[in-house]
Structures are given as structure tokens and as C-alpha cells.
Amino acid sequence: MTPVVDKCTQSCDFCWRVVPSDVSVSWEQVTVSKEDVVPVDELMDAVLMANLRSLGGYNPDAGAKVPREKYAEAREPKHVAVSLAGEPTLHPQISE
């Protein structure tokens, strides 16, 4: 998950992100405006819902061979990996 998928300060040659020069369109590559930021409560609700949807095929009640306690644990995540690339530090509310 990344809160700022179209922003980065690196421009690495091997990056999977589309950068302005790839599509001949210009946009601000580093600054994230507060108007574009999804409120934290809404973002976390969406993240948790996406997690639940991703677990659908693992439900032991539907016949999946998954221990019930592991399935229940997966439905209530304690940690979320935001990104490995560092771009979340561009988020305007990171210090809050």
C-alpha cells in the first residue's frame, strides 16, 4: 500500500511507476497537496476492507483448509506495510 503512488523523489530507471516523461504529461512529482489527501479514518477503513476482501477464499467456513485461529487473526491486522520506497514521507500529514 502506498498513500502517494504517483509521487517520488528518486526517478529510478527500474521503477514500475509511470513518471511524467513516460506519458508526455506534466505533474508535480514531489509535492502532495492537502486537497488530494484522503482523511486517515477513510483511508484506514478502505485498507481494512481491502484486507477483508483479499481473505475471502481463505474462510474455513467456506471449505478452505486454513486454521480458524489463523483466519481470525488475519481478519484483524495489527500492522500495515505502507511502502518500501520511502514515498510516504512525502505525505503532508506524516508528522501528525
The first five atom37 places (N, CA, C, CB, O) and aatype in JSON, in Angstrom:
{
  "aatype": [12, 16, 14, 19, 19, 3, 11, 4, 16, 5, 15, 4, 3, 13, 4, 17, 1, 19, 19, 14, 15, 3, 19, 15, 19, 15, 17, 6, 5, 19, 16, 19, 15, 11, 6, 3, 19, 19, 14, 19, 3, 6, 10, 12, 3, 0, 19, 10, 12, 0, 2, 10, 1, 15, 10, 7, 7, 18, 2, 14, 3, 0, 7, 0, 11, 19, 14, 1, 6, 11, 18, 0, 6, 0, 1, 6, 14, 11, 8, 19, 0, 19, 15, 10, 0, 7, 6, 14, 16, 10, 8, 14, 5, 9, 15, 6],
  "atom_mask": [
    [1, 1, 1, 1, 1],
    [1, 1, 1, 1, 1],
    [1, 1, 1, 1, 1],
    [1, 1, 1, 1, 1],
    [1, 1, 1, 1, 1],
    [1, 1, 1, 1, 1],
    [1, 1, 1, 1, 1],
    [1, 1, 1, 1, 1],
    [1, 1, 1, 1, 1],
    [1, 1, 1, 1, 1],
    [1, 1, 1, 1, 1],
    [1, 1, 1, 1, 1],
    [1, 1, 1, 1, 1],
    [1, 1, 1, 1, 1],
    [1, 1, 1, 1, 1],
    [1, 1, 1, 1, 1],
    [1, 1, 1, 1, 1],
    [1, 1, 1, 1, 1],
    [1, 1, 1, 1, 1],
    [1, 1, 1, 1, 1],
    [1, 1, 1, 1, 1],
    [1, 1, 1, 1, 1],
    [1, 1, 1, 1, 1],
    [1, 1, 1, 1, 1],
    [1, 1, 1, 1, 1],
    [1, 1, 1, 1, 1],
    [1, 1, 1, 1, 1],
    [1, 1, 1, 1, 1],
    [1, 1, 1, 1, 1],
    [1, 1, 1, 1, 1],
    [1, 1, 1, 1, 1],
    [1, 1, 1, 1, 1],
    [1, 1, 1, 1, 1],
    [1, 1, 1, 1, 1],
    [1, 1, 1, 1, 1],
    [1, 1, 1, 1, 1],
    [1, 1, 1, 1, 1],
    [1, 1, 1, 1, 1],
    [1, 1, 1, 1, 1],
    [1, 1, 1, 1, 1],
    [1, 1, 1, 1, 1],
    [1, 1, 1, 1, 1],
    [1, 1, 1, 1, 1],
    [1, 1, 1, 1, 1],
    [1, 1, 1, 1, 1],
    [1, 1, 1, 1, 1],
    [1, 1, 1, 1, 1],
    [1, 1, 1, 1, 1],
    [1, 1, 1, 1, 1],
    [1, 1, 1, 1, 1],
    [1, 1, 1, 1, 1],
    [1, 1, 1, 1, 1],
    [1, 1, 1, 1, 1],
    [1, 1, 1, 1, 1],
    [1, 1, 1, 1, 1],
    [1, 1, 1, 0, 1],
    [1, 1, 1, 0, 1],
    [1, 1, 1, 1, 1],
    [1, 1, 1, 1, 1],
    [1, 1, 1, 1, 1],
    [1, 1, 1, 1, 1],
    [1, 1, 1, 1, 1],
    [1, 1, 1, 0, 1],
    [1, 1, 1, 1, 1],
    [1, 1, 1, 1, 1],
    [1, 1, 1, 1, 1],
    [1, 1, 1, 1, 1],
    [1, 1, 1, 1, 1],
    [1, 1, 1, 1, 1],
    [1, 1, 1, 1, 1],
    [1, 1, 1, 1, 1],
    [1, 1, 1, 1, 1],
    [1, 1, 1, 1, 1],
    [1, 1, 1, 1, 1],
    [1, 1, 1, 1, 1],
    [1, 1, 1, 1, 1],
    [1, 1, 1, 1, 1],
    [1, 1, 1, 1, 1],
    [1, 1, 1, 1, 1],
    [1, 1, 1, 1, 1],
    [1, 1, 1, 1, 1],
    [1, 1, 1, 1, 1],
    [1, 1, 1, 1, 1],
    [1, 1, 1, 1, 1],
    [1, 1, 1, 1, 1],
    [1, 1, 1, 0, 1],
    [1, 1, 1, 1, 1],
    [1, 1, 1, 1, 1],
    [1, 1, 1, 1, 1],
    [1, 1, 1, 1, 1],
    [1, 1, 1, 1, 1],
    [1, 1, 1, 1, 1],
    [1, 1, 1, 1, 1],
    [1, 1, 1, 1, 1],
    [1, 1, 1, 1, 1],
    [1, 1, 1, 1, 1]
  ],
  "atom_positions": [
    [[0.84, -1.17, 0.0], [0.0, 0.0, 0.0], [0.89, 1.23, 0.0], [-0.96, 0.0, 1.21], [1.91, 1.27, 0.69]],
    [[0.5, 2.22, -0.76], [1.2, 3.49, -0.71], [0.19, 4.62, -0.73], [2.19, 3.62, -1.89], [-0.75, 4.6, -1.53]],
    [[0.37, 5.61, 0.12], [-0.57, 6.73, 0.14], [-0.3, 7.75, -0.96], [-0.51, 7.42, 1.47], [-1.12, 8.64, -1.19]],
    [[0.82, 7.64, -1.64], [1.17, 8.63, -2.68], [1.81, 7.93, -3.88], [2.13, 9.7, -2.11], [2.99, 8.13, -4.16]],
    [[1.03, 7.11, -4.57], [1.57, 6.26, -5.63], [2.18, 7.03, -6.8], [0.48, 5.37, -6.16], [3.08, 6.51, -7.46]],
    [[1.73, 8.24, -7.06], [2.25, 8.99, -8.2], [3.34, 9.98, -7.81], [1.12, 9.72, -8.89], [3.68, 10.87, -8.6]],
    [[3.89, 9.86, -6.62], [4.91, 10.79, -6.15], [6.18, 10.04, -5.76], [4.39, 11.6, -4.95], [6.12, 8.95, -5.19]],
    [[7.3, 10.63, -6.07], [8.58, 10.04, -5.68], [9.68, 11.06, -5.96], [8.84, 8.71, -6.44], [9.57, 11.88, -6.87]],
    [[10.73, 10.98, -5.19], [11.86, 11.9, -5.39], [13.03, 11.23, -6.08], [12.31, 12.46, -4.06], [14.07, 11.87, -6.26]],
    [[12.91, 9.98, -6.47], [14.07, 9.23, -6.95], [14.21, 9.12, -8.46], [14.02, 7.88, -6.39], [15.31, 9.32, -8.98]],
    [[13.15, 8.8, -9.19], [13.19, 8.6, -10.65], [14.18, 7.5, -11.05], [13.57, 9.9, -11.35], [14.99, 7.69, -11.95]],
    [[14.11, 6.37, -10.4], [14.99, 5.25, -10.71], [14.64, 4.66, -12.08], [14.9, 4.16, -9.62], [13.47, 4.62, -12.45]],
    [[15.64, 4.21, -12.82], [15.43, 3.64, -14.15], [14.57, 2.38, -14.12], [16.77, 3.32, -14.79], [13.84, 2.11, -15.08]],
    [[14.63, 1.61, -13.05], [13.93, 0.34, -12.97], [12.56, 0.44, -12.3], [14.76, -0.65, -12.23], [11.91, -0.59, -12.07]],
    [[12.12, 1.64, -11.98], [10.87, 1.81, -11.22], [9.65, 1.41, -12.04], [10.74, 3.26, -10.77], [9.62, 1.6, -13.26]],
    [[8.65, 0.87, -11.37], [7.4, 0.46, -12.01], [6.43, 1.62, -12.17], [6.75, -0.64, -11.21], [5.47, 1.51, -12.93]],
    [[6.66, 2.74, -11.48], [5.75, 3.88, -11.55], [5.83, 4.58, -12.91], [6.05, 4.87, -10.44], [6.88, 4.64, -13.53]],
    [[4.7, 5.09, -13.34], [4.69, 5.96, -14.52], [5.18, 7.33, -14.06], [3.25, 6.05, -15.18], [4.71, 7.86, -13.05]],
    [[6.11, 7.89, -14.79], [6.62, 9.23, -14.49], [6.19, 10.16, -15.62], [8.17, 9.23, -14.32], [5.87, 9.69, -16.71]],
    [[6.18, 11.47, -15.38], [5.69, 12.4, -16.39], [6.29, 12.19, -17.78], [5.96, 13.79, -15.95], [5.57, 12.28, -18.78]],
    [[7.56, 11.93, -17.87], [8.2, 11.78, -19.18], [7.73, 10.52, -19.92], [9.71, 11.74, -19.02], [7.85, 10.45, -21.15]],
    [[7.21, 9.52, -19.21], [6.72, 8.3, -19.85], [5.48, 8.54, -20.7], [6.42, 7.24, -18.8], [5.27, 7.86, -21.71]],
    [[4.67, 9.5, -20.3], [3.37, 9.71, -20.96], [3.2, 11.12, -21.51], [2.26, 9.42, -19.99], [2.1, 11.52, -21.88]],
    [[4.28, 11.87, -21.56], [4.27, 13.24, -22.09], [3.21, 14.12, -21.43], [4.03, 13.21, -23.59], [2.54, 14.92, -22.08]],
    [[3.07, 13.95, -20.13], [2.16, 14.76, -19.34], [2.96, 15.3, -18.17], [0.9, 13.94, -18.86], [3.84, 14.61, -17.65]],
    [[2.65, 16.5, -17.75], [3.4, 17.09, -16.64], [2.57, 17.08, -15.36], [3.82, 18.54, -16.99], [1.39, 17.43, -15.37]],
    [[3.18, 16.67, -14.26], [2.55, 16.8, -12.95], [3.64, 16.97, -11.91], [1.66, 15.57, -12.62], [4.81, 16.66, -12.15]],
    [[3.25, 17.47, -10.76], [4.2, 17.7, -9.67], [4.6, 16.35, -9.11], [3.58, 18.61, -8.57], [3.77, 15.61, -8.59]],
    [[5.87, 16.03, -9.2], [6.38, 14.71, -8.85], [6.72, 14.58, -7.37], [7.6, 14.41, -9.67], [6.86, 13.46, -6.87]],
    [[6.85, 15.69, -6.65], [7.31, 15.61, -5.27], [6.29, 16.13, -4.26], [8.59, 16.4, -5.13], [6.15, 15.55, -3.18]],
    [[5.58, 17.18, -4.58], [4.67, 17.8, -3.63], [3.3, 17.12, -3.62], [4.51, 19.28, -3.94], [2.75, 16.81, -4.68]],
    [[2.77, 16.9, -2.44], [1.43, 16.34, -2.28], [0.57, 17.44, -1.67], [1.44, 15.03, -1.39], [0.87, 17.92, -0.58]],
    [[-0.49, 17.83, -2.37], [-1.35, 18.89, -1.83], [-2.31, 18.31, -0.81], [-2.12, 19.59, -2.97], [-2.74, 17.16, -0.92]],
    [[-2.65, 19.1, 0.19], [-3.56, 18.64, 1.24], [-4.94, 18.31, 0.68], [-3.68, 19.7, 2.34], [-5.66, 17.48, 1.25]],
    [[-5.33, 18.96, -0.43], [-6.63, 18.68, -1.04], [-6.71, 17.26, -1.6], [-6.92, 19.7, -2.15], [-7.79, 16.69, -1.69]],
    [[-5.57, 16.7, -1.98], [-5.54, 15.36, -2.56], [-5.43, 14.25, -1.51], [-4.38, 15.25, -3.51], [-5.47, 13.07, -1.85]],
    [[-5.31, 14.63, -0.26], [-5.1, 13.65, 0.8], [-6.44, 13.1, 1.29], [-4.32, 14.28, 1.97], [-7.35, 13.86, 1.63]],
    [[-6.54, 11.79, 1.33], [-7.73, 11.12, 1.88], [-7.6, 11.15, 3.4], [-7.87, 9.64, 1.34], [-6.54, 10.81, 3.93]],
    [[-8.66, 11.57, 4.11], [-8.59, 11.58, 5.58], [-8.18, 10.2, 6.12], [-9.94, 12.0, 6.18], [-8.57, 9.17, 5.58]],
    [[-7.4, 10.2, 7.18], [-6.84, 8.97, 7.74], [-7.93, 7.95, 8.06], [-6.03, 9.28, 8.99], [-7.76, 6.76, 7.77]],
    [[-9.03, 8.38, 8.66], [-10.1, 7.44, 9.0], [-10.65, 6.74, 7.76], [-11.24, 8.17, 9.74], [-10.88, 5.53, 7.77]],
    [[-10.87, 7.51, 6.69], [-11.37, 6.93, 5.44], [-10.35, 5.99, 4.82], [-11.73, 8.04, 4.44], [-10.7, 4.92, 4.33]],
    [[-9.09, 6.4, 4.86], [-8.02, 5.57, 4.29], [-7.92, 4.23, 5.03], [-6.67, 6.31, 4.36], [-7.83, 3.18, 4.39]],
    [[-7.94, 4.27, 6.35], [-7.82, 3.04, 7.12], [-9.05, 2.14, 6.94], [-7.62, 3.35, 8.6], [-8.92, 0.92, 6.9]],
    [[-10.24, 2.74, 6.83], [-11.43, 1.94, 6.55], [-11.29, 1.21, 5.22], [-12.7, 2.83, 6.54], [-11.63, 0.04, 5.1]],
    [[-10.78, 1.92, 4.21], [-10.59, 1.31, 2.89], [-9.52, 0.22, 2.93], [-10.19, 2.39, 1.86], [-9.67, -0.82, 2.29]],
    [[-8.46, 0.45, 3.69], [-7.39, -0.56, 3.81], [-7.93, -1.82, 4.48], [-6.2, 0.01, 4.62], [-7.67, -2.93, 4.02]],
    [[-8.67, -1.65, 5.56], [-9.22, -2.81, 6.27], [-10.23, -3.57, 5.4], [-9.88, -2.37, 7.57], [-10.28, -4.8, 5.44]],
    [[-11.04, -2.84, 4.63], [-12.0, -3.5, 3.74], [-11.27, -4.28, 2.65], [-12.96, -2.47, 3.12], [-11.67, -5.39, 2.31]],
    [[-10.21, -3.7, 2.09], [-9.42, -4.4, 1.07], [-8.79, -5.66, 1.66], [-8.32, -3.47, 0.5], [-8.72, -6.69, 0.99]],
    [[-8.35, -5.58, 2.91], [-7.79, -6.76, 3.58], [-8.85, -7.86, 3.7], [-7.25, -6.39, 4.98], [-8.57, -9.02, 3.4]],
    [[-10.04, -7.49, 4.12], [-11.11, -8.49, 4.26], [-11.45, -9.12, 2.92], [-12.35, -7.84, 4.88], [-11.66, -10.34, 2.84]],
    [[-11.52, -8.31, 1.87], [-11.82, -8.86, 0.53], [-10.73, -9.83, 0.08], [-11.96, -7.72, -0.49], [-11.03, -10.83, -0.57]],
    [[-9.49, -9.53, 0.42], [-8.39, -10.4, -0.01], [-8.4, -11.75, 0.7], [-7.06, -9.71, 0.22], [-7.77, -12.7, 0.24]],
    [[-9.1, -11.84, 1.82], [-9.13, -13.08, 2.6], [-10.31, -13.98, 2.25], [-9.17, -12.75, 4.07], [-10.44, -15.07, 2.82]],
    [[-11.17, -13.55, 1.35], [-12.4, -14.28, 1.04], [-12.21, -15.75, 0.76], [0.0, 0.0, 0.0], [-13.0, -16.57, 1.24]],
    [[-11.23, -16.12, 0.0], [-11.02, -17.52, -0.37], [-10.38, -18.36, 0.71], [0.0, 0.0, 0.0], [-10.2, -19.57, 0.53]],
    [[-10.03, -17.75, 1.83], [-9.36, -18.49, 2.91], [-10.3, -18.81, 4.08], [-8.19, -17.69, 3.43], [-9.85, -19.35, 5.09]],
    [[-11.57, -18.5, 3.94], [-12.53, -18.71, 5.02], [-12.73, -20.21, 5.26], [-13.87, -18.02, 4.7], [-13.19, -20.92, 4.37]],
    [[-12.41, -20.69, 6.46], [-12.59, -22.12, 6.74], [-14.06, -22.53, 6.7], [-12.01, -22.46, 8.11], [-14.36, -23.7, 6.44]],
    [[-14.99, -21.6, 6.95], [-16.42, -21.92, 6.87], [-16.85, -22.2, 5.44], [-17.25, -20.78, 7.45], [-17.89, -22.83, 5.21]],
    [[-16.06, -21.74, 4.47], [-16.37, -21.97, 3.05], [-15.58, -23.15, 2.5], [-16.07, -20.71, 2.23], [-15.59, -23.4, 1.29]],
    [[-14.89, -23.88, 3.38], [-14.18, -25.07, 2.95], [-12.68, -24.93, 2.8], [0.0, 0.0, 0.0], [-12.0, -25.89, 2.46]],
    [[-12.15, -23.74, 3.05], [-10.69, -23.56, 2.94], [-9.99, -24.32, 4.06], [-10.31, -22.05, 2.98], [-10.48, -24.37, 5.19]],
    [[-8.86, -24.9, 3.74], [-8.1, -25.66, 4.74], [-7.13, -24.73, 5.47], [-7.32, -26.84, 4.08], [-5.91, -24.83, 5.34]],
    [[-7.72, -23.81, 6.23], [-6.97, -22.82, 6.99], [-7.43, -22.92, 8.44], [-7.18, -21.36, 6.42], [-8.63, -22.95, 8.7]],
    [[-6.49, -22.95, 9.39], [-6.91, -22.99, 10.8], [-7.76, -21.76, 11.15], [-5.67, -23.05, 11.73], [-7.42, -20.63, 10.78]],
    [[-8.86, -21.99, 11.85], [-9.78, -20.89, 12.19], [-9.08, -19.75, 12.93], [-10.92, -21.41, 13.05], [-9.36, -18.58, 12.68]],
    [[-8.16, -20.09, 13.84], [-7.49, -19.04, 14.6], [-6.59, -18.18, 13.71], [-6.65, -19.66, 15.74], [-6.47, -16.98, 13.93]],
    [[-5.97, -18.78, 12.7], [-5.13, -18.01, 11.77], [-5.99, -17.1, 10.89], [-4.28, -18.96, 10.89], [-5.62, -15.96, 10.61]],
    [[-7.13, -17.62, 10.46], [-8.06, -16.82, 9.65], [-8.57, -15.64, 10.47], [-9.24, -17.69, 9.15], [-8.61, -14.51, 9.97]],
    [[-8.97, -15.88, 11.72], [-9.46, -14.81, 12.59], [-8.37, -13.77, 12.83], [-9.95, -15.39, 13.93], [-8.64, -12.57, 12.84]],
    [[-7.14, -14.23, 13.02], [-6.01, -13.32, 13.22], [-5.77, -12.45, 11.98], [-4.73, -14.12, 13.57], [-5.5, -11.26, 12.1]],
    [[-5.87, -13.05, 10.81], [-5.64, -12.31, 9.57], [-6.71, -11.26, 9.33], [-5.58, -13.27, 8.39], [-6.46, -10.26, 8.65]],
    [[-7.9, -11.47, 9.86], [-9.0, -10.51, 9.68], [-8.83, -9.26, 10.54], [-10.32, -11.17, 10.02], [-9.51, -8.26, 10.32]],
    [[-7.92, -9.3, 11.51], [-7.7, -8.17, 12.41], [-6.23, -7.8, 12.41], [-8.19, -8.49, 13.86], [-5.53, -8.07, 13.39]],
    [[-5.73, -7.19, 11.33], [-4.3, -6.89, 11.26], [-3.86, -5.9, 12.33], [-3.95, -6.34, 9.87], [-4.59, -4.97, 12.68]],
    [[-2.66, -6.11, 12.84], [-2.08, -5.2, 13.83], [-1.1, -4.24, 13.19], [-1.39, -6.0, 14.94], [-0.8, -3.18, 13.75]],
    [[-0.59, -4.6, 12.03], [0.43, -3.81, 11.35], [0.09, -3.69, 9.87], [1.84, -4.43, 11.54], [-0.54, -4.58, 9.29]],
    [[0.52, -2.6, 9.25], [0.32, -2.39, 7.82], [1.64, -1.93, 7.23], [-0.82, -1.36, 7.53], [2.24, -0.97, 7.73]],
    [[2.09, -2.59, 6.19], [3.3, -2.14, 5.49], [2.89, -1.04, 4.53], [4.01, -3.33, 4.72], [2.15, -1.28, 3.57]],
    [[3.37, 0.16, 4.78], [2.97, 1.29, 3.96], [3.71, 1.29, 2.63], [3.22, 2.61, 4.7], [3.09, 1.43, 1.58]],
    [[5.01, 1.13, 2.66], [5.79, 1.09, 1.42], [7.23, 0.78, 1.77], [5.69, 2.43, 0.65], [7.67, 0.95, 2.91]],
    [[7.95, 0.32, 0.78], [9.38, 0.07, 0.97], [10.23, 1.11, 0.27], [9.74, -1.32, 0.46], [11.46, 1.07, 0.35]],
    [[9.59, 2.05, -0.41], [10.33, 3.01, -1.22], [10.53, 4.38, -0.58], [9.64, 3.19, -2.52], [11.3, 5.19, -1.08]],
    [[9.84, 4.66, 0.52], [10.05, 5.93, 1.2], [9.12, 7.05, 0.79], [0.0, 0.0, 0.0], [9.12, 8.1, 1.43]],
    [[8.31, 6.86, -0.25], [7.45, 7.95, -0.7], [6.39, 8.37, 0.32], [6.78, 7.57, -1.97], [5.91, 9.5, 0.22]],
    [[5.99, 7.53, 1.3], [5.06, 8.03, 2.3], [5.59, 9.22, 3.09], [4.7, 6.93, 3.24], [4.81, 9.97, 3.67]],
    [[6.89, 9.4, 3.11], [7.44, 10.57, 3.82], [7.07, 11.87, 3.1], [8.96, 10.46, 3.94], [7.27, 12.94, 3.67]],
    [[6.56, 11.79, 1.88], [6.1, 12.97, 1.16], [4.69, 13.38, 1.58], [6.14, 12.73, -0.34], [4.23, 14.47, 1.24]],
    [[3.99, 12.52, 2.31], [2.62, 12.78, 2.74], [2.59, 14.03, 3.62], [2.03, 11.56, 3.5], [3.37, 14.11, 4.58]],
    [[1.72, 15.01, 3.33], [1.73, 16.27, 4.07], [1.35, 16.15, 5.54], [0.81, 17.22, 3.42], [1.62, 17.07, 6.31]],
    [[0.73, 15.06, 5.95], [0.33, 14.9, 7.35], [1.18, 13.87, 8.08], [-1.13, 14.52, 7.43], [0.77, 13.36, 9.12]],
    [[2.35, 13.55, 7.55], [3.18, 12.5, 8.13], [3.58, 12.82, 9.58], [4.43, 12.29, 7.29], [3.73, 11.9, 10.39]],
    [[3.75, 14.08, 9.9], [4.17, 14.44, 11.26], [3.01, 14.46, 12.25], [4.85, 15.8, 11.24], [3.23, 14.57, 13.46]],
    [[1.81, 14.36, 11.75], [0.65, 14.37, 12.64], [0.4, 12.98, 13.07], [-0.61, 14.97, 11.97], [-0.54, 12.72, 13.83]]
  ]
}
